[in-house]
Amino acid sequence: MKYIVVTGGVISGLGKGITIASIGRILKACNLRVTAIKVDPYLNVDAGTMSPFEHGETFILDDGGETDLDLGNYERFLDVTLTARHNITSGKIYKEVIKRERRGDYLGKTVQMVPHVTDMVQSWLREVSKIPVDGTGLSPDVCLIEVGGTVGDIESMIFLEALRQFQFTVGRENMLFVHVSLVPVTGGEAKSKPTQHSAKELRALGLSPDVIVCRAPEELSTSIKQKISTFCHVPPTHIISNYDVKNIYHVPLVLEQQGIHRIVKKMLHLEHMSDTPDLSAWRDMAAIADDATEKVNIGIVGKYISHPDSYLSLVVALKHSAILLRSDVVIHWIEATDLEDSTKVSHPEKFEEAWSLLRSMQGILIPGGFGIRGIQGKVNAAKYARESRVPCLGICLGLQVMVIEYARNVLQWENANSAEFDEGSPHPVVVFMPEINQQEMGGTMRLGVRGTTIVQHVPAKGTDSKELSLAGRVYGIDTLFARDEARITADKASNIVTAAVVLERHRHRYEVNPDRVSEIEQAGLFFTGRDDEGVRMEIAELPTSVHPFYFGVQFHPEVKSRPTRPSPPIFAFCAASAGRFEDIGKAGQLWQDHEESLLREVGELNRVQHEASAVTNRLVTKKRSISESYSSSTAVAGLSSPSKKAAI
């Protein structure tokens, strides 16, 4: 196993995550298998209980891990599926050490930061780096490790000490240290001094950077690179200029142009690594993102819009959809509370401005969140989108808001609400899930990837016939039914003809009340996605004969979106907002094609492994046969020769 460690200096927020993900993207283009680990020095066990205002979004993984948003960058750039163990925190490390101490594993020794905590960090890195992440079942060739924070932070010291020891444990020839630093520009002149001090601080901790990636507004001159090289003890060719670009998808191209793959190959002795990365498809994608001219205006009605990182995966997923659409998705942030009548009284100008902006949108997106603040504003936005036939997508809480709005204004259930906001509601259309722990906050939600059974058909408005469900079109189920009968399952619900299962990630405590589903469907809002048992409502929609695109999902589709393979619900929403309804299922079909390709690759790997195993077995059998034959002939020869027998 080879390791590439990325640290940061001068200030936080330099883009270490994008840098490490870009390096990984280049290595994958050189035919290497790559994984990534994020080290977060905070004492929280995970990011699940952190405020989005302070930490940004919590990124959810297939196994239910609630992690730092940088793991989203890794998954998107590397096209891998990581686990909760790929996010190391001080909380996780200390919790494991204390658990072992209580169990008596340390045999009465004094438990100390060194060696017990540092050994735990090293053990964790070794074990997690071997976990297959690309769907083939094969272990990675290279593990990327990002150390959060800035060199010199007290909280990250123990991790840097563990890495100092780790380089000798695995061999210095198997580790490459990349330091990301800021080169500020003042008075038109690039300043190298902050980077010099940052590298000096790192060396004082026993870690010598092999490569320095310099963040700056513009490409660094040769003279500045030479100066940094001289004072930081790094070759000039290993000083990489990571300057501002039009979009983040250019970063791998910038690093590749400066030969970072050649540095990695040489220093880590990766002889089987390709000399020239194949980034042609990535380059085309970055160019499309630059050249799009058709604008699609999307309004996001959110609760945390003052901190856009709270919706990072959603924003990125919209950009992925824009690339496939070859359009420019323009995001307009709308504070949910500004759409409420209370704001009309207290701040009428904000109220008018928010509603004016909402009415000018081509599509309205209602994302997830927690707590009652802004809920009425979200309900008002859903009502406007439904009545005005504006394409609308609700995610997690957004789905629940759509159900609440429909119950209040179509079924005329006065004070219909979620139990989260009104436990005494006479019409609780959203309820707390019975198995969820109400005392513990961390890691107690319905988390991770779950199967959703997609309903293929729904009743058409005003007729006895059925029409293809919007969910079926979004996920390309019509194509799936034609190509993959093995994945189709039956569903007993009265309005279902046939169904198929898709996998999406969840993070919620509340769900649509199953006792109210029948009445809601009779009123025209259909639940065309349900859990494996048909009890939990996963997708709600109005038939396209009623509304062009009114679609809500309980899961978080944005976290599985990829630059070359957008999330099907989010892409379909963008396509509908652009008026391109014929393209709604395009992303769904891409995902179906990807899964088929992966299955073929795994099948081919299994075939090769089977053939190799068969050859090995034949060789072992032949060797055993020769050995037995030799032993037999030797025994016969020994018995017939008295002198040899005597000698033995």
C-alpha positions as CSV (number, residue, x, y, z in Angstrom):
1,M,0.0,0.0,0.0
2,K,1.2,3.5,-0.9
3,Y,0.1,6.6,1.1
4,I,-0.2,10.2,0.1
5,V,-0.7,12.6,3.1
6,V,-2.0,16.1,2.6
7,T,-1.6,18.7,5.3
8,G,-2.5,22.4,5.3
9,G,-0.7,25.6,6.3
10,V,-1.2,29.3,7.0
11,I,-5.0,29.3,7.0
12,S,-7.9,26.8,6.9
13,G,-10.2,26.5,4.0
14,L,-7.5,26.4,1.3
15,G,-9.1,23.5,-0.5
16,K,-7.1,20.6,0.8
17,G,-10.1,18.4,0.1
18,I,-10.3,19.4,-3.6
19,T,-6.5,19.1,-3.9
20,I,-6.4,15.6,-2.6
21,A,-9.4,14.5,-4.6
22,S,-7.8,16.0,-7.7
23,I,-4.6,14.0,-7.1
24,G,-6.7,10.9,-6.7
25,R,-8.6,11.6,-9.9
26,I,-5.3,11.8,-11.8
27,L,-4.1,8.6,-10.2
28,K,-7.3,6.8,-11.2
29,A,-6.8,8.1,-14.8
30,C,-3.4,6.3,-14.5
31,N,-5.2,3.0,-13.9
32,L,-4.6,2.9,-10.1
33,R,-7.2,2.0,-7.5
34,V,-7.5,4.8,-5.0
35,T,-9.1,5.4,-1.6
36,A,-9.2,8.3,0.7
37,I,-9.3,9.0,4.5
38,K,-10.2,12.3,6.2
39,V,-8.7,13.0,9.7
40,D,-10.8,15.5,11.7
41,P,-9.1,16.4,15.0
42,Y,-12.3,17.6,16.7
43,L,-13.5,15.6,19.8
44,N,-16.9,14.9,18.3
45,V,-17.3,11.2,17.4
46,D,-18.8,12.2,14.1
47,A,-20.4,15.2,12.3
48,G,-24.0,14.0,13.0
49,T,-24.8,16.4,15.9
50,M,-23.0,19.5,14.5
51,S,-24.9,22.6,13.5
52,P,-24.9,23.3,9.8
53,F,-24.2,27.0,10.6
54,E,-20.9,26.0,12.2
55,H,-19.7,22.9,10.3
56,G,-21.6,23.0,7.0
57,E,-23.4,20.0,5.8
58,T,-23.2,16.5,7.3
59,F,-22.3,14.1,4.5
60,I,-24.1,10.8,4.7
61,L,-22.5,7.5,3.5
62,D,-23.9,4.2,2.4
63,D,-23.3,2.5,5.8
64,G,-25.0,5.4,7.6
65,G,-21.8,7.2,8.6
66,E,-22.4,10.9,9.3
67,T,-19.1,12.6,8.1
68,D,-17.3,15.7,7.1
69,L,-18.3,17.2,3.8
70,D,-14.8,16.5,2.3
71,L,-15.8,12.8,2.0
72,G,-18.3,14.0,-0.5
73,N,-15.5,15.6,-2.6
74,Y,-13.6,12.3,-2.4
75,E,-16.6,10.2,-3.5
76,R,-17.5,12.5,-6.3
77,F,-14.0,13.0,-7.8
78,L,-12.9,9.4,-7.3
79,D,-16.3,7.7,-8.0
80,V,-15.9,5.5,-4.9
81,T,-18.2,4.5,-2.0
82,L,-16.5,5.2,1.4
83,T,-17.4,4.0,4.9
84,A,-17.8,5.7,8.2
85,R,-14.3,4.4,9.1
86,H,-12.8,6.6,6.3
87,N,-13.5,9.6,8.6
88,I,-11.3,9.5,11.6
89,T,-12.0,11.9,14.5
90,S,-10.3,12.4,17.8
91,G,-13.6,11.4,19.4
92,K,-13.5,8.0,17.6
93,I,-9.9,7.4,18.5
94,Y,-10.2,8.3,22.2
95,K,-13.4,6.4,22.5
96,E,-11.8,3.2,21.1
97,V,-8.7,3.6,23.3
98,I,-10.8,4.1,26.5
99,K,-13.0,1.2,25.6
100,R,-9.9,-1.0,25.3
101,E,-8.5,0.3,28.6
102,R,-11.8,-0.5,30.4
103,R,-11.8,-4.0,28.9
104,G,-8.3,-4.5,30.2
105,D,-6.6,-4.8,26.9
106,Y,-3.5,-2.8,28.0
107,L,-2.8,-5.2,30.9
108,G,-2.6,-2.6,33.6
109,K,-0.2,-0.3,31.8
110,T,-0.4,3.5,32.1
111,V,-2.4,4.5,28.9
112,Q,-0.7,7.4,27.2
113,M,-1.0,9.6,24.1
114,V,2.2,7.9,22.9
115,P,2.2,5.0,22.2
116,H,-1.4,4.0,22.8
117,V,-3.2,6.8,20.9
118,T,-0.7,7.1,18.2
119,D,-0.7,3.3,17.7
120,M,-4.5,3.4,17.4
121,V,-4.3,6.0,14.7
122,Q,-1.7,4.0,12.8
123,S,-3.7,0.8,13.2
124,W,-6.8,2.6,11.9
125,L,-5.0,3.9,8.9
126,R,-3.6,0.5,7.9
127,E,-6.9,-1.3,8.3
128,V,-9.1,1.2,6.5
129,S,-6.7,1.8,3.6
130,K,-7.3,-1.8,2.5
131,I,-11.1,-1.6,2.3
132,P,-12.3,-2.0,-1.3
133,V,-14.3,1.1,-2.3
134,D,-14.8,1.0,-6.1
135,G,-17.3,-1.9,-6.3
136,T,-14.9,-4.5,-7.7
137,G,-13.9,-6.0,-4.3
138,L,-10.3,-5.3,-5.0
139,S,-8.1,-3.4,-2.4
140,P,-6.8,0.0,-3.4
141,D,-3.2,0.7,-4.6
142,V,-3.0,4.2,-3.1
143,C,-4.6,5.7,0.0
144,L,-5.0,9.5,0.2
145,I,-5.0,10.9,3.8
146,E,-6.1,14.5,4.5
147,V,-5.3,16.0,7.9
148,G,-7.9,18.6,8.8
149,G,-7.1,22.0,10.1
150,T,-3.8,23.8,9.9
151,V,-0.3,22.7,10.9
152,G,0.4,24.1,14.3
153,D,-3.1,23.5,15.7
154,I,-3.0,21.9,19.1
155,E,-5.8,19.5,18.4
156,S,-4.1,17.9,15.4
157,M,-0.7,17.4,17.0
158,I,-1.3,13.8,18.0
159,F,-2.3,12.8,14.4
160,L,0.8,14.4,13.0
161,E,2.9,12.6,15.5
162,A,1.2,9.3,14.5
163,L,2.0,10.1,10.9
164,R,5.6,10.8,11.8
165,Q,5.9,7.3,13.3
166,F,3.8,5.8,10.5
167,Q,6.3,6.8,7.8
168,F,8.9,4.5,9.5
169,T,6.3,1.7,10.1
170,V,5.4,1.4,6.4
171,G,8.6,2.7,5.0
172,R,9.4,6.2,3.8
173,E,9.4,4.9,0.2
174,N,5.7,4.2,0.6
175,M,4.7,7.6,1.8
176,L,4.5,11.0,0.1
177,F,3.8,14.2,2.0
178,V,2.0,17.0,0.2
179,H,1.7,20.4,1.9
180,V,-1.0,22.8,0.8
181,S,-0.2,26.4,1.6
182,L,-1.3,30.0,0.8
183,V,0.8,32.4,-1.2
184,P,-1.0,35.7,-0.7
185,V,-0.7,38.6,-3.2
186,T,-0.2,42.0,-1.7
187,G,0.5,45.1,-3.8
188,G,0.6,42.9,-6.9
189,E,3.5,40.8,-5.5
190,A,3.2,37.2,-4.4
191,K,4.6,36.6,-0.9
192,S,6.3,33.3,-0.1
193,K,7.1,34.0,3.6
194,P,3.9,32.4,5.0
195,T,4.6,29.2,3.1
196,Q,8.2,29.2,4.3
197,H,7.1,29.4,8.0
198,S,4.4,26.8,7.4
199,A,6.9,24.3,6.0
200,K,9.3,25.0,8.8
201,E,6.6,24.3,11.3
202,L,5.9,21.0,9.6
203,R,9.5,20.0,9.5
204,A,9.8,20.8,13.3
205,L,7.2,18.1,13.8
206,G,9.3,15.5,12.0
207,L,7.4,15.7,8.7
208,S,9.2,16.9,5.6
209,P,7.0,17.9,2.6
210,D,7.9,16.2,-0.7
211,V,5.5,18.4,-2.6
212,I,4.2,21.9,-1.8
213,V,0.9,22.9,-3.5
214,C,0.6,26.7,-3.5
215,R,-2.8,28.3,-3.5
216,A,-2.8,31.7,-5.1
217,P,-5.1,33.9,-7.3
218,E,-2.8,33.4,-10.3
219,E,-0.2,31.0,-11.5
220,L,3.1,31.4,-9.7
221,S,6.2,32.7,-11.5
222,T,9.3,30.6,-11.8
223,S,11.2,33.0,-9.4
224,I,8.6,32.5,-6.6
225,K,8.7,28.8,-7.1
226,Q,12.5,28.8,-6.9
227,K,12.4,30.9,-3.7
228,I,9.9,28.6,-2.0
229,S,12.1,25.7,-3.1
230,T,15.2,27.2,-1.6
231,F,13.8,27.9,1.8
232,C,11.5,24.9,2.1
233,H,14.0,22.2,1.0
234,V,11.8,21.0,-1.8
235,P,12.9,20.6,-5.5
236,P,11.6,23.4,-7.8
237,T,9.7,20.9,-9.9
238,H,7.8,19.8,-6.8
239,I,6.4,23.3,-6.2
240,I,2.9,23.1,-7.7
241,S,0.9,26.2,-8.5
242,N,-2.8,25.7,-7.7
243,Y,-4.3,28.9,-8.9
244,D,-7.9,30.0,-9.2
245,V,-9.9,28.5,-12.1
246,K,-13.4,28.8,-13.5
247,N,-14.7,25.7,-11.9
248,I,-13.2,23.0,-9.6
249,Y,-13.1,20.4,-12.4
250,H,-10.1,22.2,-13.8
251,V,-8.0,21.5,-10.7
252,P,-7.0,18.0,-11.8
253,L,-6.1,19.3,-15.2
254,V,-3.9,22.1,-13.6
255,L,-2.1,19.6,-11.4
256,E,-1.6,17.2,-14.3
257,Q,-0.1,19.9,-16.5
258,Q,2.6,20.4,-13.8
259,G,3.4,16.7,-13.7
260,I,2.3,15.7,-10.3
261,H,1.6,12.2,-11.5
262,R,5.2,11.8,-12.5
263,I,6.3,13.0,-9.1
264,V,4.0,10.4,-7.4
265,K,5.1,7.6,-9.7
266,K,8.8,8.3,-9.1
267,M,8.7,8.8,-5.4
268,L,6.4,6.0,-4.6
269,H,8.0,3.5,-7.0
270,L,4.7,2.8,-8.8
271,E,6.1,0.9,-11.7
272,H,2.8,-0.4,-13.0
273,M,1.2,3.1,-13.0
274,S,0.5,4.5,-16.5
275,D,2.8,7.4,-17.5
276,T,0.0,9.4,-19.1
277,P,-3.3,9.9,-17.3
278,D,-6.4,9.6,-19.5
279,L,-8.3,12.7,-18.5
280,S,-10.0,13.3,-21.9
281,A,-13.6,12.8,-20.6
282,W,-12.9,14.9,-17.5
283,R,-11.4,17.6,-19.7
284,D,-14.5,17.6,-21.9
285,M,-16.7,17.8,-18.8
286,A,-14.8,20.8,-17.5
287,A,-15.1,22.6,-20.8
288,I,-18.9,22.0,-21.0
289,A,-19.2,23.5,-17.5
290,D,-17.4,26.6,-18.8
291,D,-19.2,27.1,-22.1
292,A,-22.9,26.6,-21.0
293,T,-25.0,29.7,-22.0
294,E,-28.6,28.7,-21.5
295,K,-29.6,29.7,-17.9
296,V,-32.0,27.8,-15.7
297,N,-33.0,29.7,-12.6
298,I,-33.5,27.5,-9.6
299,G,-34.8,28.9,-6.3
300,I,-33.7,27.0,-3.1
301,V,-36.0,27.7,-0.2
302,G,-33.8,27.0,2.8
303,K,-33.3,27.5,6.5
304,Y,-29.5,27.8,6.5
305,I,-28.8,29.9,3.4
306,S,-26.4,32.3,5.3
307,H,-24.0,29.3,5.2
308,P,-24.1,27.8,1.7
309,D,-21.8,24.9,2.8
310,S,-24.9,23.6,4.6
311,Y,-26.2,22.6,1.1
312,L,-22.8,21.8,-0.5
313,S,-23.8,18.4,-2.0
314,L,-27.0,19.8,-3.3
315,V,-25.3,22.7,-5.0
316,V,-22.7,20.4,-6.5
317,A,-25.4,18.0,-7.7
318,L,-27.2,20.8,-9.4
319,K,-24.0,21.7,-11.2
320,H,-23.5,18.0,-12.2
321,S,-27.0,18.1,-13.8
322,A,-26.2,21.4,-15.5
323,I,-23.2,19.7,-17.2
324,L,-25.3,16.9,-18.6
325,L,-28.0,19.4,-19.7
326,R,-25.3,21.6,-21.2
327,S,-26.9,24.5,-19.3
328,D,-26.0,26.9,-16.6
329,V,-28.1,26.3,-13.5
330,V,-28.2,29.5,-11.6
331,I,-29.0,29.1,-7.9
332,H,-31.0,31.8,-6.1
333,W,-31.2,31.5,-2.3
334,I,-34.5,32.3,-0.7
335,E,-34.8,32.4,3.1
336,A,-37.8,30.4,4.1
337,T,-38.8,32.7,6.9
338,D,-39.0,35.6,4.5
339,L,-42.0,33.9,2.8
340,E,-44.1,33.9,6.0
341,D,-46.8,36.3,7.0
342,S,-44.9,37.2,10.2
343,T,-42.2,38.7,8.0
344,K,-44.8,40.6,6.0
345,V,-45.6,42.4,9.2
346,S,-42.1,42.8,10.6
347,H,-40.1,43.3,7.4
348,P,-42.5,43.9,4.5
349,E,-39.6,44.7,2.1
350,K,-38.0,41.3,2.7
351,F,-41.3,39.6,2.3
352,E,-42.0,41.3,-1.1
353,E,-38.4,40.7,-2.3
354,A,-38.6,37.0,-1.4
355,W,-41.9,36.4,-3.1
356,S,-40.9,38.4,-6.1
357,L,-37.8,36.2,-6.5
358,L,-39.8,33.0,-5.9
359,R,-42.3,33.9,-8.6
360,S,-39.5,34.5,-11.1
361,M,-38.0,31.0,-10.7
362,Q,-38.2,28.3,-13.3
363,G,-37.9,25.6,-10.6
364,I,-38.3,25.5,-6.8
365,L,-36.3,23.2,-4.6
366,I,-37.2,22.6,-0.9
367,P,-34.3,21.0,0.8
368,G,-33.9,19.1,4.1
369,G,-33.5,20.6,7.6
370,F,-34.5,20.2,11.2
371,G,-36.7,22.3,13.5
372,I,-39.8,24.5,13.2
373,R,-38.1,27.7,12.0
374,G,-39.1,28.5,8.4
375,I,-41.5,25.6,8.0
376,Q,-44.5,27.8,7.2
377,G,-42.4,29.5,4.5
378,K,-41.6,26.2,3.0
379,V,-45.2,25.2,3.1
380,N,-46.1,28.5,1.3
381,A,-43.5,27.8,-1.4
382,A,-44.8,24.3,-2.0
383,K,-48.4,25.6,-2.3
384,Y,-47.3,28.2,-4.8
385,A,-45.3,25.6,-6.9
386,R,-48.3,23.2,-6.9
387,E,-50.9,25.8,-7.8
388,S,-48.7,27.6,-10.3
389,R,-47.5,24.3,-11.9
390,V,-43.9,25.3,-11.4
391,P,-41.5,22.3,-11.3
392,C,-40.8,21.5,-7.6
393,L,-38.5,19.1,-5.9
394,G,-38.7,18.3,-2.2
395,I,-35.9,16.5,-0.4
396,C,-36.3,14.9,3.0
397,L,-38.1,17.6,5.1
398,G,-39.1,19.0,1.7
399,L,-41.2,15.9,1.0
400,Q,-42.8,16.2,4.4
401,V,-43.6,19.8,3.8
402,M,-45.3,18.9,0.5
403,V,-47.4,16.4,2.2
404,I,-48.3,18.9,5.0
405,E,-49.3,21.5,2.4
406,Y,-51.4,19.0,0.4
407,A,-53.2,17.8,3.6
408,R,-54.0,21.4,4.6
409,N,-55.1,22.9,1.3
410,V,-56.4,20.0,-0.8
411,L,-57.8,17.6,1.9
412,Q,-58.8,20.6,4.0
413,W,-57.3,19.1,7.2
414,E,-57.1,22.1,9.4
415,N,-53.8,22.3,11.4
416,A,-52.4,19.2,9.6
417,N,-48.7,19.1,10.6
418,S,-45.7,17.1,11.5
419,A,-45.3,15.7,15.0
420,E,-41.9,17.3,15.0
421,F,-43.6,20.8,15.0
422,D,-46.9,20.1,16.7
423,E,-47.3,17.0,18.8
424,G,-51.0,17.9,19.4
425,S,-52.0,18.2,15.7
426,P,-55.4,16.6,15.0
427,H,-54.0,15.5,11.6
428,P,-50.4,14.3,12.2
429,V,-49.5,13.5,8.6
430,V,-45.8,13.2,9.5
431,V,-44.8,11.2,12.6
432,F,-41.7,10.1,14.6
433,M,-40.4,6.7,13.5
434,P,-41.2,4.2,16.4
435,E,-37.8,2.6,16.5
436,I,-35.8,5.8,16.8
437,N,-34.2,6.7,20.1
438,Q,-35.7,9.9,21.4
439,Q,-33.1,10.4,24.2
440,E,-29.8,10.1,22.1
441,M,-29.1,12.5,19.3
442,G,-25.9,11.1,17.7
443,G,-26.2,8.2,15.2
444,T,-29.9,7.5,16.1
445,M,-31.7,8.5,12.9
446,R,-32.6,6.3,10.0
447,L,-29.3,6.4,8.3
448,G,-27.6,5.1,5.2
449,V,-28.5,3.4,2.0
450,R,-32.0,1.8,1.8
451,G,-33.9,0.2,-0.9
452,T,-36.8,2.1,-2.5
453,T,-39.4,0.2,-4.5
454,I,-40.4,2.3,-7.4
455,V,-44.0,2.1,-8.6
456,Q,-44.1,2.0,-12.4
457,H,-47.7,3.3,-13.0
458,V,-50.2,5.6,-11.3
459,P,-53.8,6.4,-12.2
460,A,-54.2,9.0,-15.0
461,K,-56.3,12.0,-14.2
462,G,-60.0,11.7,-15.3
463,T,-59.6,8.2,-16.8
464,D,-59.6,4.6,-15.7
465,S,-56.2,4.1,-17.4
466,K,-52.8,4.3,-15.8
467,E,-49.8,6.5,-16.8
468,L,-46.1,5.9,-16.2
469,S,-45.2,7.3,-12.8
470,L,-42.8,10.2,-12.7
471,A,-40.6,8.2,-10.4
472,G,-40.4,5.5,-13.1
473,R,-39.4,8.0,-15.7
474,V,-36.9,9.7,-13.4
475,Y,-35.0,6.5,-12.7
476,G,-35.3,5.1,-16.2
477,I,-37.5,2.3,-14.9
478,D,-39.1,1.8,-18.3
479,T,-35.7,1.1,-19.7
480,L,-34.9,-1.1,-16.7
481,F,-38.0,-3.2,-17.2
482,A,-37.0,-3.9,-20.8
483,R,-33.4,-4.8,-20.0
484,D,-33.3,-6.3,-16.5
485,E,-36.2,-8.5,-15.5
486,A,-34.2,-10.1,-12.7
487,R,-34.3,-6.9,-10.6
488,I,-38.1,-6.4,-10.9
489,T,-40.2,-7.2,-7.8
490,A,-44.0,-7.3,-7.3
491,D,-45.9,-5.0,-5.0
492,K,-49.3,-5.7,-3.6
493,A,-50.6,-2.1,-3.5
494,S,-53.7,-1.6,-5.5
495,N,-52.4,1.0,-7.9
496,I,-49.2,-0.8,-8.8
497,V,-48.6,-2.9,-11.9
498,T,-44.9,-3.7,-11.4
499,A,-42.0,-2.1,-9.6
500,A,-38.2,-2.0,-9.3
501,V,-35.8,-1.2,-6.5
502,V,-33.3,1.7,-6.4
503,L,-30.8,2.4,-3.6
504,E,-30.6,5.9,-2.0
505,R,-29.1,7.3,1.2
506,H,-31.3,8.5,4.1
507,R,-31.0,10.7,7.2
508,H,-34.2,11.4,9.0
509,R,-36.2,10.8,12.2
510,Y,-39.7,11.5,10.9
511,E,-41.7,9.9,8.2
512,V,-45.1,10.2,6.4
513,N,-47.8,8.7,8.7
514,P,-48.7,5.4,7.1
515,D,-52.1,5.6,8.6
516,R,-52.9,8.6,6.5
517,V,-51.5,7.4,3.2
518,S,-54.7,5.9,1.7
519,E,-56.7,9.1,2.2
520,I,-53.9,11.3,0.8
521,E,-53.6,9.0,-2.3
522,Q,-57.4,9.1,-2.8
523,A,-57.0,12.9,-2.9
524,G,-54.5,12.6,-5.8
525,L,-51.0,12.8,-4.2
526,F,-49.4,9.4,-4.9
527,F,-46.6,7.6,-3.1
528,T,-44.7,6.0,-5.9
529,G,-41.7,4.9,-3.9
530,R,-41.9,2.8,-0.7
531,D,-39.4,0.9,1.5
532,D,-38.8,-2.8,1.1
533,E,-41.8,-3.7,3.2
534,G,-44.1,-1.2,1.6
535,V,-44.7,0.6,4.9
536,R,-42.5,3.7,4.7
537,M,-43.2,6.4,2.0
538,E,-40.1,7.3,0.1
539,I,-41.4,9.2,-2.9
540,A,-44.5,11.4,-3.4
541,E,-45.7,12.9,-6.7
542,L,-48.6,14.4,-8.6
543,P,-49.3,12.6,-11.9
544,T,-47.8,14.5,-14.8
545,S,-51.4,14.8,-16.2
546,V,-52.0,17.1,-13.1
547,H,-48.6,18.8,-12.7
548,P,-45.6,18.8,-15.0
549,F,-43.1,18.0,-12.2
550,Y,-44.2,17.9,-8.5
551,F,-41.9,15.4,-6.9
552,G,-40.7,14.8,-3.3
553,V,-38.2,12.2,-1.9
554,Q,-37.6,11.2,1.7
555,F,-33.9,10.3,1.0
556,H,-31.0,12.5,0.0
557,P,-30.3,11.9,-3.7
558,E,-27.7,14.7,-3.9
559,V,-25.1,12.7,-2.0
560,K,-24.7,10.0,-4.7
561,S,-24.4,12.5,-7.6
562,R,-21.3,12.3,-9.7
563,P,-19.8,14.8,-12.2
564,T,-20.4,12.4,-15.1
565,R,-23.4,10.7,-13.6
566,P,-25.8,13.1,-12.0
567,S,-28.5,12.2,-9.4
568,P,-31.6,11.1,-11.3
569,P,-34.2,13.1,-9.2
570,I,-32.1,16.3,-9.3
571,F,-31.3,16.0,-13.0
572,A,-34.9,15.3,-13.8
573,F,-35.9,18.4,-11.8
574,C,-33.4,20.6,-13.7
575,A,-34.6,19.2,-17.0
576,A,-38.2,19.9,-16.1
577,S,-37.3,23.4,-15.0
578,A,-35.6,24.0,-18.3
579,G,-38.7,22.7,-20.1
580,R,-36.9,19.6,-21.4
581,F,-39.3,17.0,-20.2
582,E,-38.1,14.5,-22.8
583,D,-34.8,14.3,-21.0
584,I,-36.1,13.6,-17.6
585,G,-34.9,10.0,-17.5
586,K,-31.5,10.6,-19.0
587,A,-29.6,10.5,-15.7
588,G,-31.5,7.4,-14.5
589,Q,-30.4,5.6,-17.7
590,L,-26.8,6.6,-17.1
591,W,-26.9,5.0,-13.6
592,Q,-28.5,1.9,-15.1
593,D,-25.7,1.7,-17.7
594,H,-23.1,2.2,-14.9
595,E,-24.4,-0.6,-12.8
596,E,-24.5,-2.9,-15.8
597,S,-20.9,-2.0,-16.6
598,L,-19.8,-2.6,-13.0
599,L,-21.5,-6.0,-13.0
600,R,-19.6,-6.9,-16.2
601,E,-16.3,-5.7,-14.7
602,V,-16.9,-7.7,-11.5
603,G,-17.9,-10.7,-13.6
604,E,-14.7,-10.5,-15.7
605,L,-12.6,-10.2,-12.5
606,N,-14.3,-13.2,-11.0
607,R,-13.7,-15.2,-14.3
608,V,-10.0,-14.2,-14.3
609,Q,-9.6,-15.1,-10.6
610,H,-11.4,-18.4,-11.2
611,E,-9.1,-19.3,-14.1
612,A,-6.0,-18.3,-12.0
613,S,-7.3,-20.4,-9.1
614,A,-7.8,-23.3,-11.5
615,V,-4.3,-23.0,-12.8
616,T,-2.9,-22.8,-9.3
617,N,-4.8,-25.9,-8.3
618,R,-3.5,-27.8,-11.3
619,L,0.1,-26.7,-10.5
620,V,-0.3,-27.7,-6.8
621,T,-1.8,-31.1,-7.9
622,K,1.0,-31.7,-10.3
623,K,3.7,-30.7,-7.8
624,R,2.1,-33.0,-5.2
625,S,2.0,-35.8,-7.8
626,I,5.7,-35.3,-8.6
627,S,6.6,-35.2,-4.9
628,E,4.7,-38.3,-4.2
629,S,6.3,-40.1,-7.2
630,Y,9.7,-38.9,-6.1
631,S,9.2,-40.1,-2.5
632,S,8.0,-43.5,-3.7
633,S,11.0,-44.0,-6.0
634,T,13.3,-42.9,-3.3
635,A,11.8,-45.3,-0.9
636,V,12.1,-48.2,-3.3
637,A,15.7,-47.2,-4.1
638,G,16.5,-47.1,-0.4
639,L,15.1,-50.5,0.3
640,S,17.0,-52.1,-2.5
641,S,20.4,-50.7,-1.5
642,P,21.8,-52.0,1.9
643,S,24.6,-49.5,1.9
644,K,22.1,-46.5,1.6
645,K,19.8,-48.0,4.2
646,A,22.7,-48.4,6.6
647,A,23.9,-44.9,5.9
648,I,20.4,-43.6,6.7
